Amino acid sequence: MAVTTAGLSESHHPADQSDAVRETTVGGILREAAADSPDVTALIGGHPDPAERRRWTYAELLADSERCARALLGRFEPGERVAVWAPNIPEWEILEFGAALAGLVLVTVNPAYQPGELKYVLEQSGAAGILLLPEFRGNRMMHSLEGVRGELPALREAISFDEFDAFLDSADPDLALPDVQPGDAVQIQYTSGTTGFPKGALLHHRGLTNNARFTFGCFDLQKGDVYVNPFPLFHTAGCGLGLLGSVSHRLTHVPVLAFEPGLMLDLAEQERAAALGGVPTVLIALTEHPSFATRDLSSVRAVLSGGALVAPNLVQQIEDRLGVRFSIVFGQTESSPTITQGRPQDTFEDRSTTVGRPLPQTEVKIVDPLDGRTVACGEVGELCTRGYHVMLGYYEMPEATAAAIDGEGWLHTGDLASMDARGHCRIEGRLKDMIIRGGENIFPREIEQRLFTHPAVGDVAVVGIPDERWGEQVCAFVRAAPGASLDRGELDAYVREELAAYKAPRIWVFVEDFPMTPSGKIQKFVLRDRLVGGDLRPVDGPG
């Protein structure tokens, strides 16, 4: 049954049941693809050198994944946790399917982690094994592992991806694979941990597979179309949406080894990409690359973005330059990950200023964070969601799970949002990022959206800075667009033209670049700490 949302009286969007949740598993959808599309190219390694780009058909990818599953079962029992620590190499993808077919839980590890961070993830997850690259971009990963392994009694096996072929050859071809169920745990993905230790979201097969299928189902993509994926595979946007969405729709998945704008443009042009993904900073870097205007990107028909503020002028720029329709998604790791999505057929205003409507089978409401009541349409509150896509919980963290998922099954996202009468949502920022200045609630995203439209602004982040008199002051960190110069007075006046005076930043900091997470999100807490600690200095002007 489809849900009609033209006249919502409050910010509650019931689950649209027009597209059913399928009882699928990660390994099962690969088996289906290999059965009906065995000769379609499934995977192309996103290596800088075209001669080094290895390729797998769906039949070949399944064969290697089943060998991987049997090799894993020669070492581990179904239900055990096995970690992966590597950038976007093809073996990562084979391991994801292999672990799923073996009934194991894959623990994804950020390749930038240092020894203490690695130890925490392996210890907290109780990982029995890890597959890793010895080194990547100066990070001596095997060396780090050796330094902490003595403190990890549960860790029995460490396997180098340099020896992956020998690992696959160790598989017993007669070993039976287990009967994996859609509700079984399949991955532990760790949250960013900007405050306190990271929490491991325990995700299940049904959630990841259906969420990826629903998300990619919004695009007009055909069997064999190429999707170039710069999202890190250790994130749900990479190994969930990108990989499983590609398999669900029989696309060719091209994971970018590690994001570099020239490499991504090479892959898009040379492999004739039909779809591209990337957080806004990735897309900004593409458009600012010196060769962007001369590239033949005529094959691109769809662009997927999310994970951070997507400014309307960036949507306009991408659509104008590529002749595509843009799709903004909103979600989080705990929701597998997409909750809402802008559809390509939406109006430009909806595509560029909202994060669209909830996906099929996804219930969403906006509540007052103080009393839990569902707010009226247009009011700002905390976005909550429930349905097939919600995680099983935080691994071995019952109190944190209870704080995130209430007794009625609602996942409290911690994101501030509003919903209109049609069910379209706008994200106003994180609940913890809301600035309270002199008793007024200020949402950084609103200020960032305004500044993004100024031609001299390349990127921006707005945060609250402690203030003895006002509680907090609004601070804008701004990076200039290429070839542009920034003027504090001009930017201040520009904000005040559209927004109330109390929302205008009182502190301005001009920066050359931003501290980023590996997935391309600006680390606002690092900016705040650097300013408070004196490492960054504000631009002179009236307070």
C-alpha positions as CSV (number, residue, x, y, z in Angstrom):
1,M,0.0,0.0,0.0
2,A,1.4,3.4,-1.0
3,V,1.2,6.2,1.5
4,T,-0.3,9.5,0.5
5,T,1.5,12.3,2.3
6,A,0.1,15.4,0.5
7,G,-1.5,16.7,3.7
8,L,0.4,15.6,6.8
9,S,-0.9,17.5,9.8
10,E,2.1,16.7,11.9
11,S,5.7,15.6,11.2
12,H,5.0,11.9,11.0
13,H,5.6,10.0,7.7
14,P,4.1,6.5,7.9
15,A,6.0,3.7,6.2
16,D,5.3,3.5,2.4
17,Q,4.6,-0.2,1.8
18,S,4.4,-0.1,-2.0
19,D,7.8,-1.8,-2.4
20,A,8.2,-4.9,-0.1
21,V,11.1,-5.7,2.1
22,R,12.8,-8.8,0.7
23,E,14.2,-11.5,2.8
24,T,17.7,-11.2,1.4
25,T,21.3,-11.7,2.5
26,V,24.5,-10.1,1.4
27,G,25.7,-13.4,-0.1
28,G,22.3,-14.2,-1.5
29,I,22.0,-11.1,-3.6
30,L,25.4,-11.9,-5.2
31,R,24.3,-15.5,-5.9
32,E,21.2,-14.1,-7.6
33,A,23.2,-11.7,-9.7
34,A,25.7,-14.4,-10.8
35,A,22.7,-16.7,-11.7
36,D,20.9,-14.2,-14.0
37,S,23.9,-12.0,-15.2
38,P,27.0,-14.2,-15.0
39,D,28.9,-12.3,-17.8
40,V,28.2,-8.8,-16.7
41,T,31.2,-7.0,-15.3
42,A,30.7,-6.8,-11.5
43,L,33.9,-5.2,-10.2
44,I,36.7,-3.1,-11.6
45,G,39.5,-2.2,-9.2
46,G,39.9,1.6,-9.1
47,H,43.6,1.7,-9.6
48,P,45.3,4.8,-11.1
49,D,47.0,2.8,-13.8
50,P,44.4,1.5,-16.3
51,A,46.6,-1.6,-17.0
52,E,46.4,-2.5,-13.3
53,R,42.6,-2.4,-13.1
54,R,41.6,-6.0,-12.4
55,R,38.1,-7.0,-13.5
56,W,35.6,-9.6,-12.3
57,T,32.3,-10.7,-13.9
58,Y,29.5,-11.6,-11.5
59,A,30.2,-15.3,-12.0
60,E,33.9,-14.8,-11.2
61,L,33.1,-12.6,-8.2
62,L,30.8,-15.2,-6.8
63,A,33.4,-18.0,-7.3
64,D,36.1,-16.0,-5.5
65,S,33.7,-15.0,-2.8
66,E,32.7,-18.6,-2.1
67,R,36.4,-19.7,-2.1
68,C,37.0,-16.9,0.4
69,A,34.0,-18.1,2.6
70,R,35.5,-21.6,2.7
71,A,38.9,-20.4,3.5
72,L,37.5,-18.3,6.3
73,L,35.5,-21.3,7.6
74,G,38.8,-23.3,7.8
75,R,39.8,-20.8,10.5
76,F,36.7,-19.4,12.1
77,E,33.3,-20.4,13.3
78,P,30.0,-18.8,12.0
79,G,29.1,-15.9,14.2
80,E,32.7,-14.9,15.0
81,R,34.0,-11.5,14.2
82,V,36.7,-10.9,11.5
83,A,38.1,-7.5,10.9
84,V,39.2,-5.9,7.6
85,W,41.8,-3.1,7.6
86,A,42.5,-1.8,4.1
87,P,41.6,0.9,1.6
88,N,39.2,0.3,-1.3
89,I,41.0,-2.7,-2.9
90,P,39.1,-5.4,-4.8
91,E,40.0,-8.0,-2.1
92,W,38.0,-5.9,0.4
93,E,34.8,-6.6,-1.6
94,I,35.6,-10.3,-2.0
95,L,36.1,-10.5,1.7
96,E,32.8,-8.7,2.4
97,F,30.9,-11.3,0.4
98,G,33.0,-14.2,1.7
99,A,32.5,-13.3,5.3
100,A,28.7,-12.9,4.7
101,L,28.5,-16.3,2.9
102,A,30.4,-17.9,5.8
103,G,28.0,-16.5,8.5
104,L,30.8,-14.3,10.0
105,V,30.5,-10.7,11.2
106,L,32.8,-8.3,9.4
107,V,34.4,-5.6,11.5
108,T,35.3,-2.6,9.3
109,V,38.4,-0.7,10.4
110,N,39.5,2.8,9.2
111,P,42.8,2.4,7.3
112,A,44.0,5.7,8.9
113,Y,43.8,4.3,12.5
114,Q,46.8,4.3,14.7
115,P,47.7,1.5,17.1
116,G,45.5,2.6,20.0
117,E,42.5,3.1,17.8
118,L,43.1,-0.3,16.2
119,K,43.4,-2.0,19.6
120,Y,40.2,-0.5,20.8
121,V,38.1,-1.7,17.8
122,L,39.6,-5.3,17.8
123,E,39.3,-5.6,21.6
124,Q,35.7,-4.2,21.8
125,S,34.5,-6.4,18.9
126,G,36.3,-9.5,20.2
127,A,37.7,-10.0,16.7
128,A,39.1,-13.5,16.2
129,G,40.9,-12.5,13.0
130,I,42.0,-9.6,10.8
131,L,42.9,-9.3,7.1
132,L,45.0,-6.2,6.3
133,L,47.4,-4.5,4.0
134,P,51.0,-4.4,5.5
135,E,51.2,-0.6,4.7
136,F,49.2,2.1,3.0
137,R,50.1,5.8,2.5
138,G,52.8,5.7,5.1
139,N,50.7,4.0,7.8
140,R,52.6,0.9,8.8
141,M,49.5,-1.2,9.5
142,M,51.2,-4.6,10.1
143,H,53.7,-2.9,12.4
144,S,50.9,-1.3,14.3
145,L,49.1,-4.7,14.7
146,E,52.2,-6.4,15.9
147,G,52.6,-3.7,18.5
148,V,49.2,-4.4,20.1
149,R,48.6,-8.0,19.3
150,G,50.0,-9.2,22.6
151,E,47.1,-7.3,24.3
152,L,44.4,-9.0,22.2
153,P,44.0,-12.6,23.4
154,A,40.9,-13.2,21.2
155,L,42.8,-12.5,18.0
156,R,44.0,-15.8,16.6
157,E,44.7,-15.0,12.9
158,A,46.3,-12.1,11.0
159,I,46.3,-12.5,7.2
160,S,48.0,-10.1,4.8
161,F,46.2,-9.1,1.6
162,D,49.6,-9.5,0.0
163,E,49.0,-13.3,0.4
164,F,45.3,-13.3,-0.5
165,D,45.7,-15.7,-3.4
166,A,47.3,-18.2,-1.2
167,F,44.6,-17.7,1.4
168,L,41.9,-18.4,-1.2
169,D,43.8,-21.5,-2.4
170,S,43.7,-22.9,1.2
171,A,39.9,-23.3,0.9
172,D,38.4,-26.8,1.1
173,P,36.2,-27.0,-2.0
174,D,34.0,-29.6,-0.4
175,L,33.3,-27.6,2.7
176,A,29.5,-26.8,3.1
177,L,28.6,-23.2,3.6
178,P,26.1,-22.4,6.4
179,D,22.5,-21.4,6.0
180,V,22.6,-17.6,6.7
181,Q,19.4,-15.8,7.6
182,P,18.3,-12.3,6.7
183,G,18.1,-11.2,10.3
184,D,21.6,-12.4,11.2
185,A,24.3,-9.9,12.1
186,V,26.7,-9.3,9.2
187,Q,28.8,-6.2,10.1
188,I,30.0,-4.1,12.9
189,Q,30.7,-0.5,11.8
190,Y,32.1,1.9,14.2
191,T,30.7,5.4,14.6
192,S,33.1,8.4,14.3
193,G,33.6,8.7,18.0
194,T,34.1,12.5,18.1
195,T,33.0,12.5,21.7
196,G,34.0,9.5,23.8
197,F,34.9,6.1,22.4
198,P,33.3,4.9,19.1
199,K,30.3,2.6,19.3
200,G,30.0,-0.5,17.0
201,A,26.7,-0.5,15.2
202,L,25.7,-4.2,14.7
203,L,24.0,-4.4,11.3
204,H,22.0,-7.2,9.7
205,H,21.7,-8.7,6.2
206,R,18.1,-7.6,5.7
207,G,18.8,-4.0,6.5
208,L,21.9,-3.5,4.4
209,T,20.6,-5.3,1.3
210,N,17.2,-3.7,1.2
211,N,18.4,-0.3,2.0
212,A,20.9,-0.4,-0.8
213,R,18.3,-1.7,-3.3
214,F,15.8,1.0,-2.3
215,T,18.4,3.8,-2.6
216,F,19.7,2.8,-6.0
217,G,16.2,2.0,-7.2
218,C,15.6,5.8,-7.3
219,F,17.9,6.1,-10.3
220,D,17.3,5.1,-13.9
221,L,20.3,2.7,-14.1
222,Q,20.5,-0.3,-16.3
223,K,22.3,-3.6,-16.1
224,G,26.0,-3.1,-16.8
225,D,26.0,0.6,-16.0
226,V,29.1,1.8,-14.2
227,Y,29.1,3.3,-10.7
228,V,32.3,5.0,-9.5
229,N,32.4,4.9,-5.8
230,P,34.8,7.1,-3.8
231,F,33.1,6.4,-0.4
232,P,35.4,4.4,1.9
233,L,34.4,0.7,2.0
234,F,34.7,0.8,5.8
235,H,31.6,3.0,5.8
236,T,28.0,1.9,5.0
237,A,27.9,4.4,2.1
238,G,30.8,2.4,0.5
239,C,30.3,-1.3,1.3
240,G,26.5,-0.9,1.8
241,L,25.0,1.6,-0.6
242,G,27.7,1.5,-3.2
243,L,28.6,-2.1,-3.4
244,L,25.3,-3.8,-2.5
245,G,23.3,-1.2,-4.5
246,S,25.4,-2.0,-7.5
247,V,24.9,-5.8,-7.1
248,S,21.2,-5.4,-6.5
249,H,20.8,-3.6,-9.9
250,R,23.6,-5.6,-11.7
251,L,25.8,-2.6,-12.1
252,T,29.6,-2.5,-12.5
253,H,31.1,-1.3,-9.2
254,V,34.3,0.7,-9.3
255,P,35.6,1.4,-5.8
256,V,38.1,4.3,-5.9
257,L,41.3,3.1,-4.3
258,A,41.6,6.3,-2.2
259,F,40.0,9.6,-3.1
260,E,42.0,11.9,-5.3
261,P,40.0,14.2,-7.6
262,G,42.2,13.5,-10.7
263,L,41.9,9.7,-10.2
264,M,38.2,9.8,-9.8
265,L,37.8,11.9,-12.9
266,D,40.1,9.4,-14.8
267,L,37.9,6.5,-13.6
268,A,34.7,8.3,-14.5
269,E,35.9,9.2,-18.0
270,Q,37.8,6.1,-18.9
271,E,35.3,3.6,-17.5
272,R,32.3,5.6,-18.9
273,A,30.6,6.0,-15.5
274,A,26.8,6.3,-15.5
275,A,26.7,7.3,-11.8
276,L,29.0,9.0,-9.4
277,G,28.9,9.3,-5.6
278,G,30.6,11.4,-3.0
279,V,30.2,13.6,0.0
280,P,30.1,17.3,-0.9
281,T,33.8,17.9,-0.3
282,V,34.5,15.2,-2.8
283,L,32.2,16.8,-5.4
284,I,33.6,20.3,-4.7
285,A,37.2,18.9,-5.2
286,L,36.1,17.4,-8.6
287,T,34.6,20.7,-9.8
288,E,37.6,22.7,-8.7
289,H,40.1,20.3,-10.4
290,P,41.9,22.1,-13.3
291,S,40.9,19.4,-15.8
292,F,37.2,19.2,-14.9
293,A,36.0,21.4,-17.7
294,T,37.8,19.4,-20.4
295,R,36.8,15.9,-19.2
296,D,34.3,13.8,-21.3
297,L,31.8,13.0,-18.6
298,S,28.8,12.7,-21.0
299,S,28.1,9.2,-19.8
300,V,27.2,10.3,-16.3
301,R,23.4,10.4,-15.7
302,A,23.2,10.4,-11.9
303,V,25.0,11.8,-8.9
304,L,24.5,10.7,-5.3
305,S,25.6,12.7,-2.3
306,G,25.1,13.1,1.4
307,G,26.9,12.7,4.7
308,A,27.2,16.5,5.1
309,L,25.7,19.8,4.1
310,V,25.0,19.9,0.3
311,A,24.7,23.5,-0.7
312,P,22.0,24.4,-3.4
313,N,24.6,26.1,-5.5
314,L,26.7,22.9,-5.6
315,V,23.7,21.0,-6.7
316,Q,23.1,23.6,-9.5
317,Q,26.8,23.5,-10.5
318,I,26.9,19.7,-10.8
319,E,23.6,19.5,-12.6
320,D,24.6,22.3,-15.1
321,R,28.0,20.9,-15.8
322,L,27.1,17.3,-16.1
323,G,23.5,17.5,-17.3
324,V,22.3,15.2,-14.6
325,R,19.7,15.1,-11.8
326,F,21.2,15.2,-8.3
327,S,20.1,13.0,-5.4
328,I,20.8,13.9,-1.8
329,V,20.5,11.1,0.8
330,F,20.3,11.4,4.5
331,G,21.0,8.7,7.0
332,Q,23.5,7.3,9.5
333,T,25.4,4.1,10.1
334,E,22.8,2.9,12.6
335,S,20.1,2.9,9.9
336,S,21.9,0.9,7.3
337,P,22.3,3.9,6.3
338,T,19.7,5.8,4.2
339,I,16.6,7.2,5.8
340,T,15.4,9.8,3.3
341,Q,16.4,10.5,-0.3
342,G,15.7,13.2,-2.9
343,R,14.3,11.7,-6.1
344,P,15.7,12.8,-9.4
345,Q,12.2,13.6,-10.6
346,D,11.7,16.1,-7.7
347,T,11.7,19.8,-8.5
348,F,15.0,21.6,-8.3
349,E,14.0,23.3,-5.1
350,D,13.3,20.0,-3.5
351,R,16.4,18.4,-4.8
352,S,18.7,21.2,-3.7
353,T,17.1,22.3,-0.4
354,T,15.7,19.1,1.2
355,V,16.9,15.6,1.8
356,G,13.8,14.3,0.1
357,R,11.2,11.8,1.5
358,P,11.7,8.6,3.5
359,L,12.6,5.5,1.5
360,P,10.0,2.7,1.2
361,Q,9.2,0.8,4.4
362,T,10.8,3.6,6.4
363,E,8.8,5.4,9.1
364,V,10.0,8.9,10.2
365,K,8.8,11.4,12.7
366,I,10.2,14.6,14.1
367,V,9.9,15.0,17.9
368,D,10.5,17.7,20.5
369,P,13.8,16.6,22.1
370,L,12.6,17.7,25.5
371,D,9.2,16.0,25.8
372,G,9.1,13.6,22.9
373,R,5.9,14.9,21.3
374,T,5.6,14.8,17.5
375,V,6.0,18.4,16.3
376,A,3.8,20.2,13.7
377,C,5.0,20.3,10.1
378,G,7.7,23.0,9.7
379,E,8.9,22.8,13.3
380,V,12.4,21.7,14.1
381,G,13.0,18.7,16.3
382,E,14.9,15.4,16.5
383,L,14.4,13.1,13.5
384,C,13.5,9.5,14.6
385,T,13.0,6.5,12.4
386,R,11.9,2.9,12.7
387,G,11.6,-0.1,10.3
388,Y,13.6,-2.9,8.7
389,H,16.7,-0.8,8.4
390,V,17.4,-0.1,12.1
391,M,20.5,-1.8,13.5
392,L,20.3,-4.7,16.0
393,G,22.1,-2.4,18.5
394,Y,25.5,-1.3,19.6
395,Y,27.7,-4.3,20.0
396,E,28.2,-5.2,23.7
397,M,26.8,-1.8,24.7
398,P,23.3,-2.3,26.1
399,E,23.0,1.1,27.8
400,A,24.0,3.0,24.6
401,T,21.6,0.8,22.6
402,A,18.7,1.7,25.0
403,A,19.6,5.4,24.7
404,A,19.5,5.2,20.9
405,I,16.5,2.9,20.3
406,D,13.4,3.4,22.5
407,G,10.9,0.8,23.7
408,E,8.7,1.3,20.6
409,G,11.6,0.7,18.2
410,W,12.3,4.3,17.2
411,L,16.0,5.1,16.5
412,H,16.8,8.6,17.8
413,T,19.3,9.9,15.2
414,G,20.5,13.0,17.1
415,D,19.8,15.1,14.0
416,L,17.7,18.2,14.0
417,A,15.2,18.3,11.1
418,S,11.9,19.6,9.9
419,M,9.3,18.0,7.7
420,D,6.7,19.6,5.4
421,A,3.2,18.4,4.7
422,R,4.4,16.3,1.8
423,G,7.0,14.4,3.9
424,H,10.0,16.2,2.5
425,C,12.7,16.7,5.2
426,R,15.2,19.4,5.8
427,I,18.2,18.8,8.1
428,E,19.0,21.6,10.4
429,G,22.1,20.1,12.0
430,R,23.1,17.9,14.9
431,L,21.3,18.2,18.2
432,K,24.7,18.5,19.9
433,D,25.8,21.2,17.4
434,M,22.9,23.5,18.0
435,I,24.2,26.8,19.2
436,I,22.3,28.5,22.1
437,R,23.3,32.2,22.1
438,G,21.6,34.3,24.7
439,G,18.7,31.9,24.9
440,E,18.1,31.8,21.1
441,N,18.5,28.4,19.3
442,I,20.7,28.8,16.2
443,F,21.2,26.1,13.6
444,P,24.6,26.2,11.9
445,R,23.3,24.6,8.7
446,E,21.1,27.6,8.0
447,I,24.1,30.0,8.2
448,E,26.3,27.6,6.2
449,Q,23.7,27.3,3.4
450,R,23.7,31.1,3.1
451,L,27.5,31.4,3.0
452,F,27.8,28.6,0.5
453,T,26.0,30.9,-2.1
454,H,28.6,33.6,-1.9
455,P,30.9,33.3,-4.9
456,A,34.1,33.8,-2.8
457,V,33.3,30.9,-0.5
458,G,34.7,27.5,-1.3
459,D,33.7,25.7,1.9
460,V,32.4,26.7,5.3
461,A,31.8,25.3,8.8
462,V,29.8,27.1,11.5
463,V,30.3,26.1,15.1
464,G,29.5,27.4,18.6
465,I,32.3,28.9,20.7
466,P,32.0,29.2,24.5
467,D,31.3,32.8,25.6
468,E,31.0,34.0,29.2
469,R,28.3,36.6,28.4
470,W,26.2,34.9,25.8
471,G,26.8,31.2,26.6
472,E,28.0,30.6,23.0
473,Q,28.9,32.7,20.1
474,V,28.5,31.8,16.4
475,C,31.9,31.2,14.6
476,A,32.3,30.7,10.9
477,F,35.4,29.0,9.5
478,V,35.6,29.8,5.8
479,R,37.8,28.6,3.0
480,A,38.1,30.8,-0.1
481,A,37.1,29.5,-3.5
482,P,40.0,29.1,-6.0
483,G,41.3,32.5,-7.1
484,A,38.9,34.4,-4.7
485,S,39.7,36.5,-1.6
486,L,37.6,36.8,1.5
487,D,36.4,40.0,3.2
488,R,34.9,39.7,6.7
489,G,32.7,42.8,6.4
490,E,31.3,41.7,3.0
491,L,30.5,38.2,4.3
492,D,28.9,39.5,7.5
493,A,26.6,41.8,5.5
494,Y,25.8,39.0,3.1
495,V,24.6,36.8,6.0
496,R,22.5,39.7,7.5
497,E,20.7,40.3,4.1
498,E,18.9,37.0,4.5
499,L,19.1,36.0,8.2
500,A,18.3,37.6,11.5
501,A,21.1,39.6,13.0
502,Y,21.5,37.3,16.1
503,K,22.4,34.5,13.7
504,A,25.3,36.3,12.0
505,P,28.7,35.0,13.1
506,R,30.5,37.2,15.6
507,I,33.8,35.3,15.0
508,W,35.3,34.7,11.6
509,V,38.2,32.5,10.9
510,F,39.7,32.1,7.3
511,V,41.4,28.8,6.7
512,E,43.4,27.2,3.9
513,D,41.8,23.8,4.5
514,F,39.7,21.8,6.9
515,P,40.4,18.8,9.1
516,M,38.5,16.0,7.5
517,T,37.3,12.5,8.4
518,P,38.3,9.8,5.9
519,S,34.8,9.9,4.5
520,G,35.1,13.6,3.7
521,K,33.2,15.2,6.6
522,I,34.6,18.4,8.2
523,Q,35.7,17.7,11.8
524,K,34.0,20.7,13.5
525,F,35.2,19.7,17.0
526,V,38.8,20.0,15.8
527,L,38.2,23.5,14.4
528,R,36.6,24.5,17.7
529,D,39.6,23.1,19.7
530,R,42.2,24.7,17.5
531,L,40.5,28.1,17.9
532,V,40.0,27.9,21.6
533,G,43.6,26.6,22.0
534,G,45.1,29.4,20.0
535,D,46.2,27.5,17.0
536,L,43.8,29.4,14.8
537,R,43.2,33.1,15.0
538,P,40.0,35.0,14.1
539,V,40.0,37.8,11.5
540,D,40.0,41.2,13.1
541,G,36.8,43.1,13.3
542,P,34.0,44.1,15.6
543,G,32.7,41.4,18.0
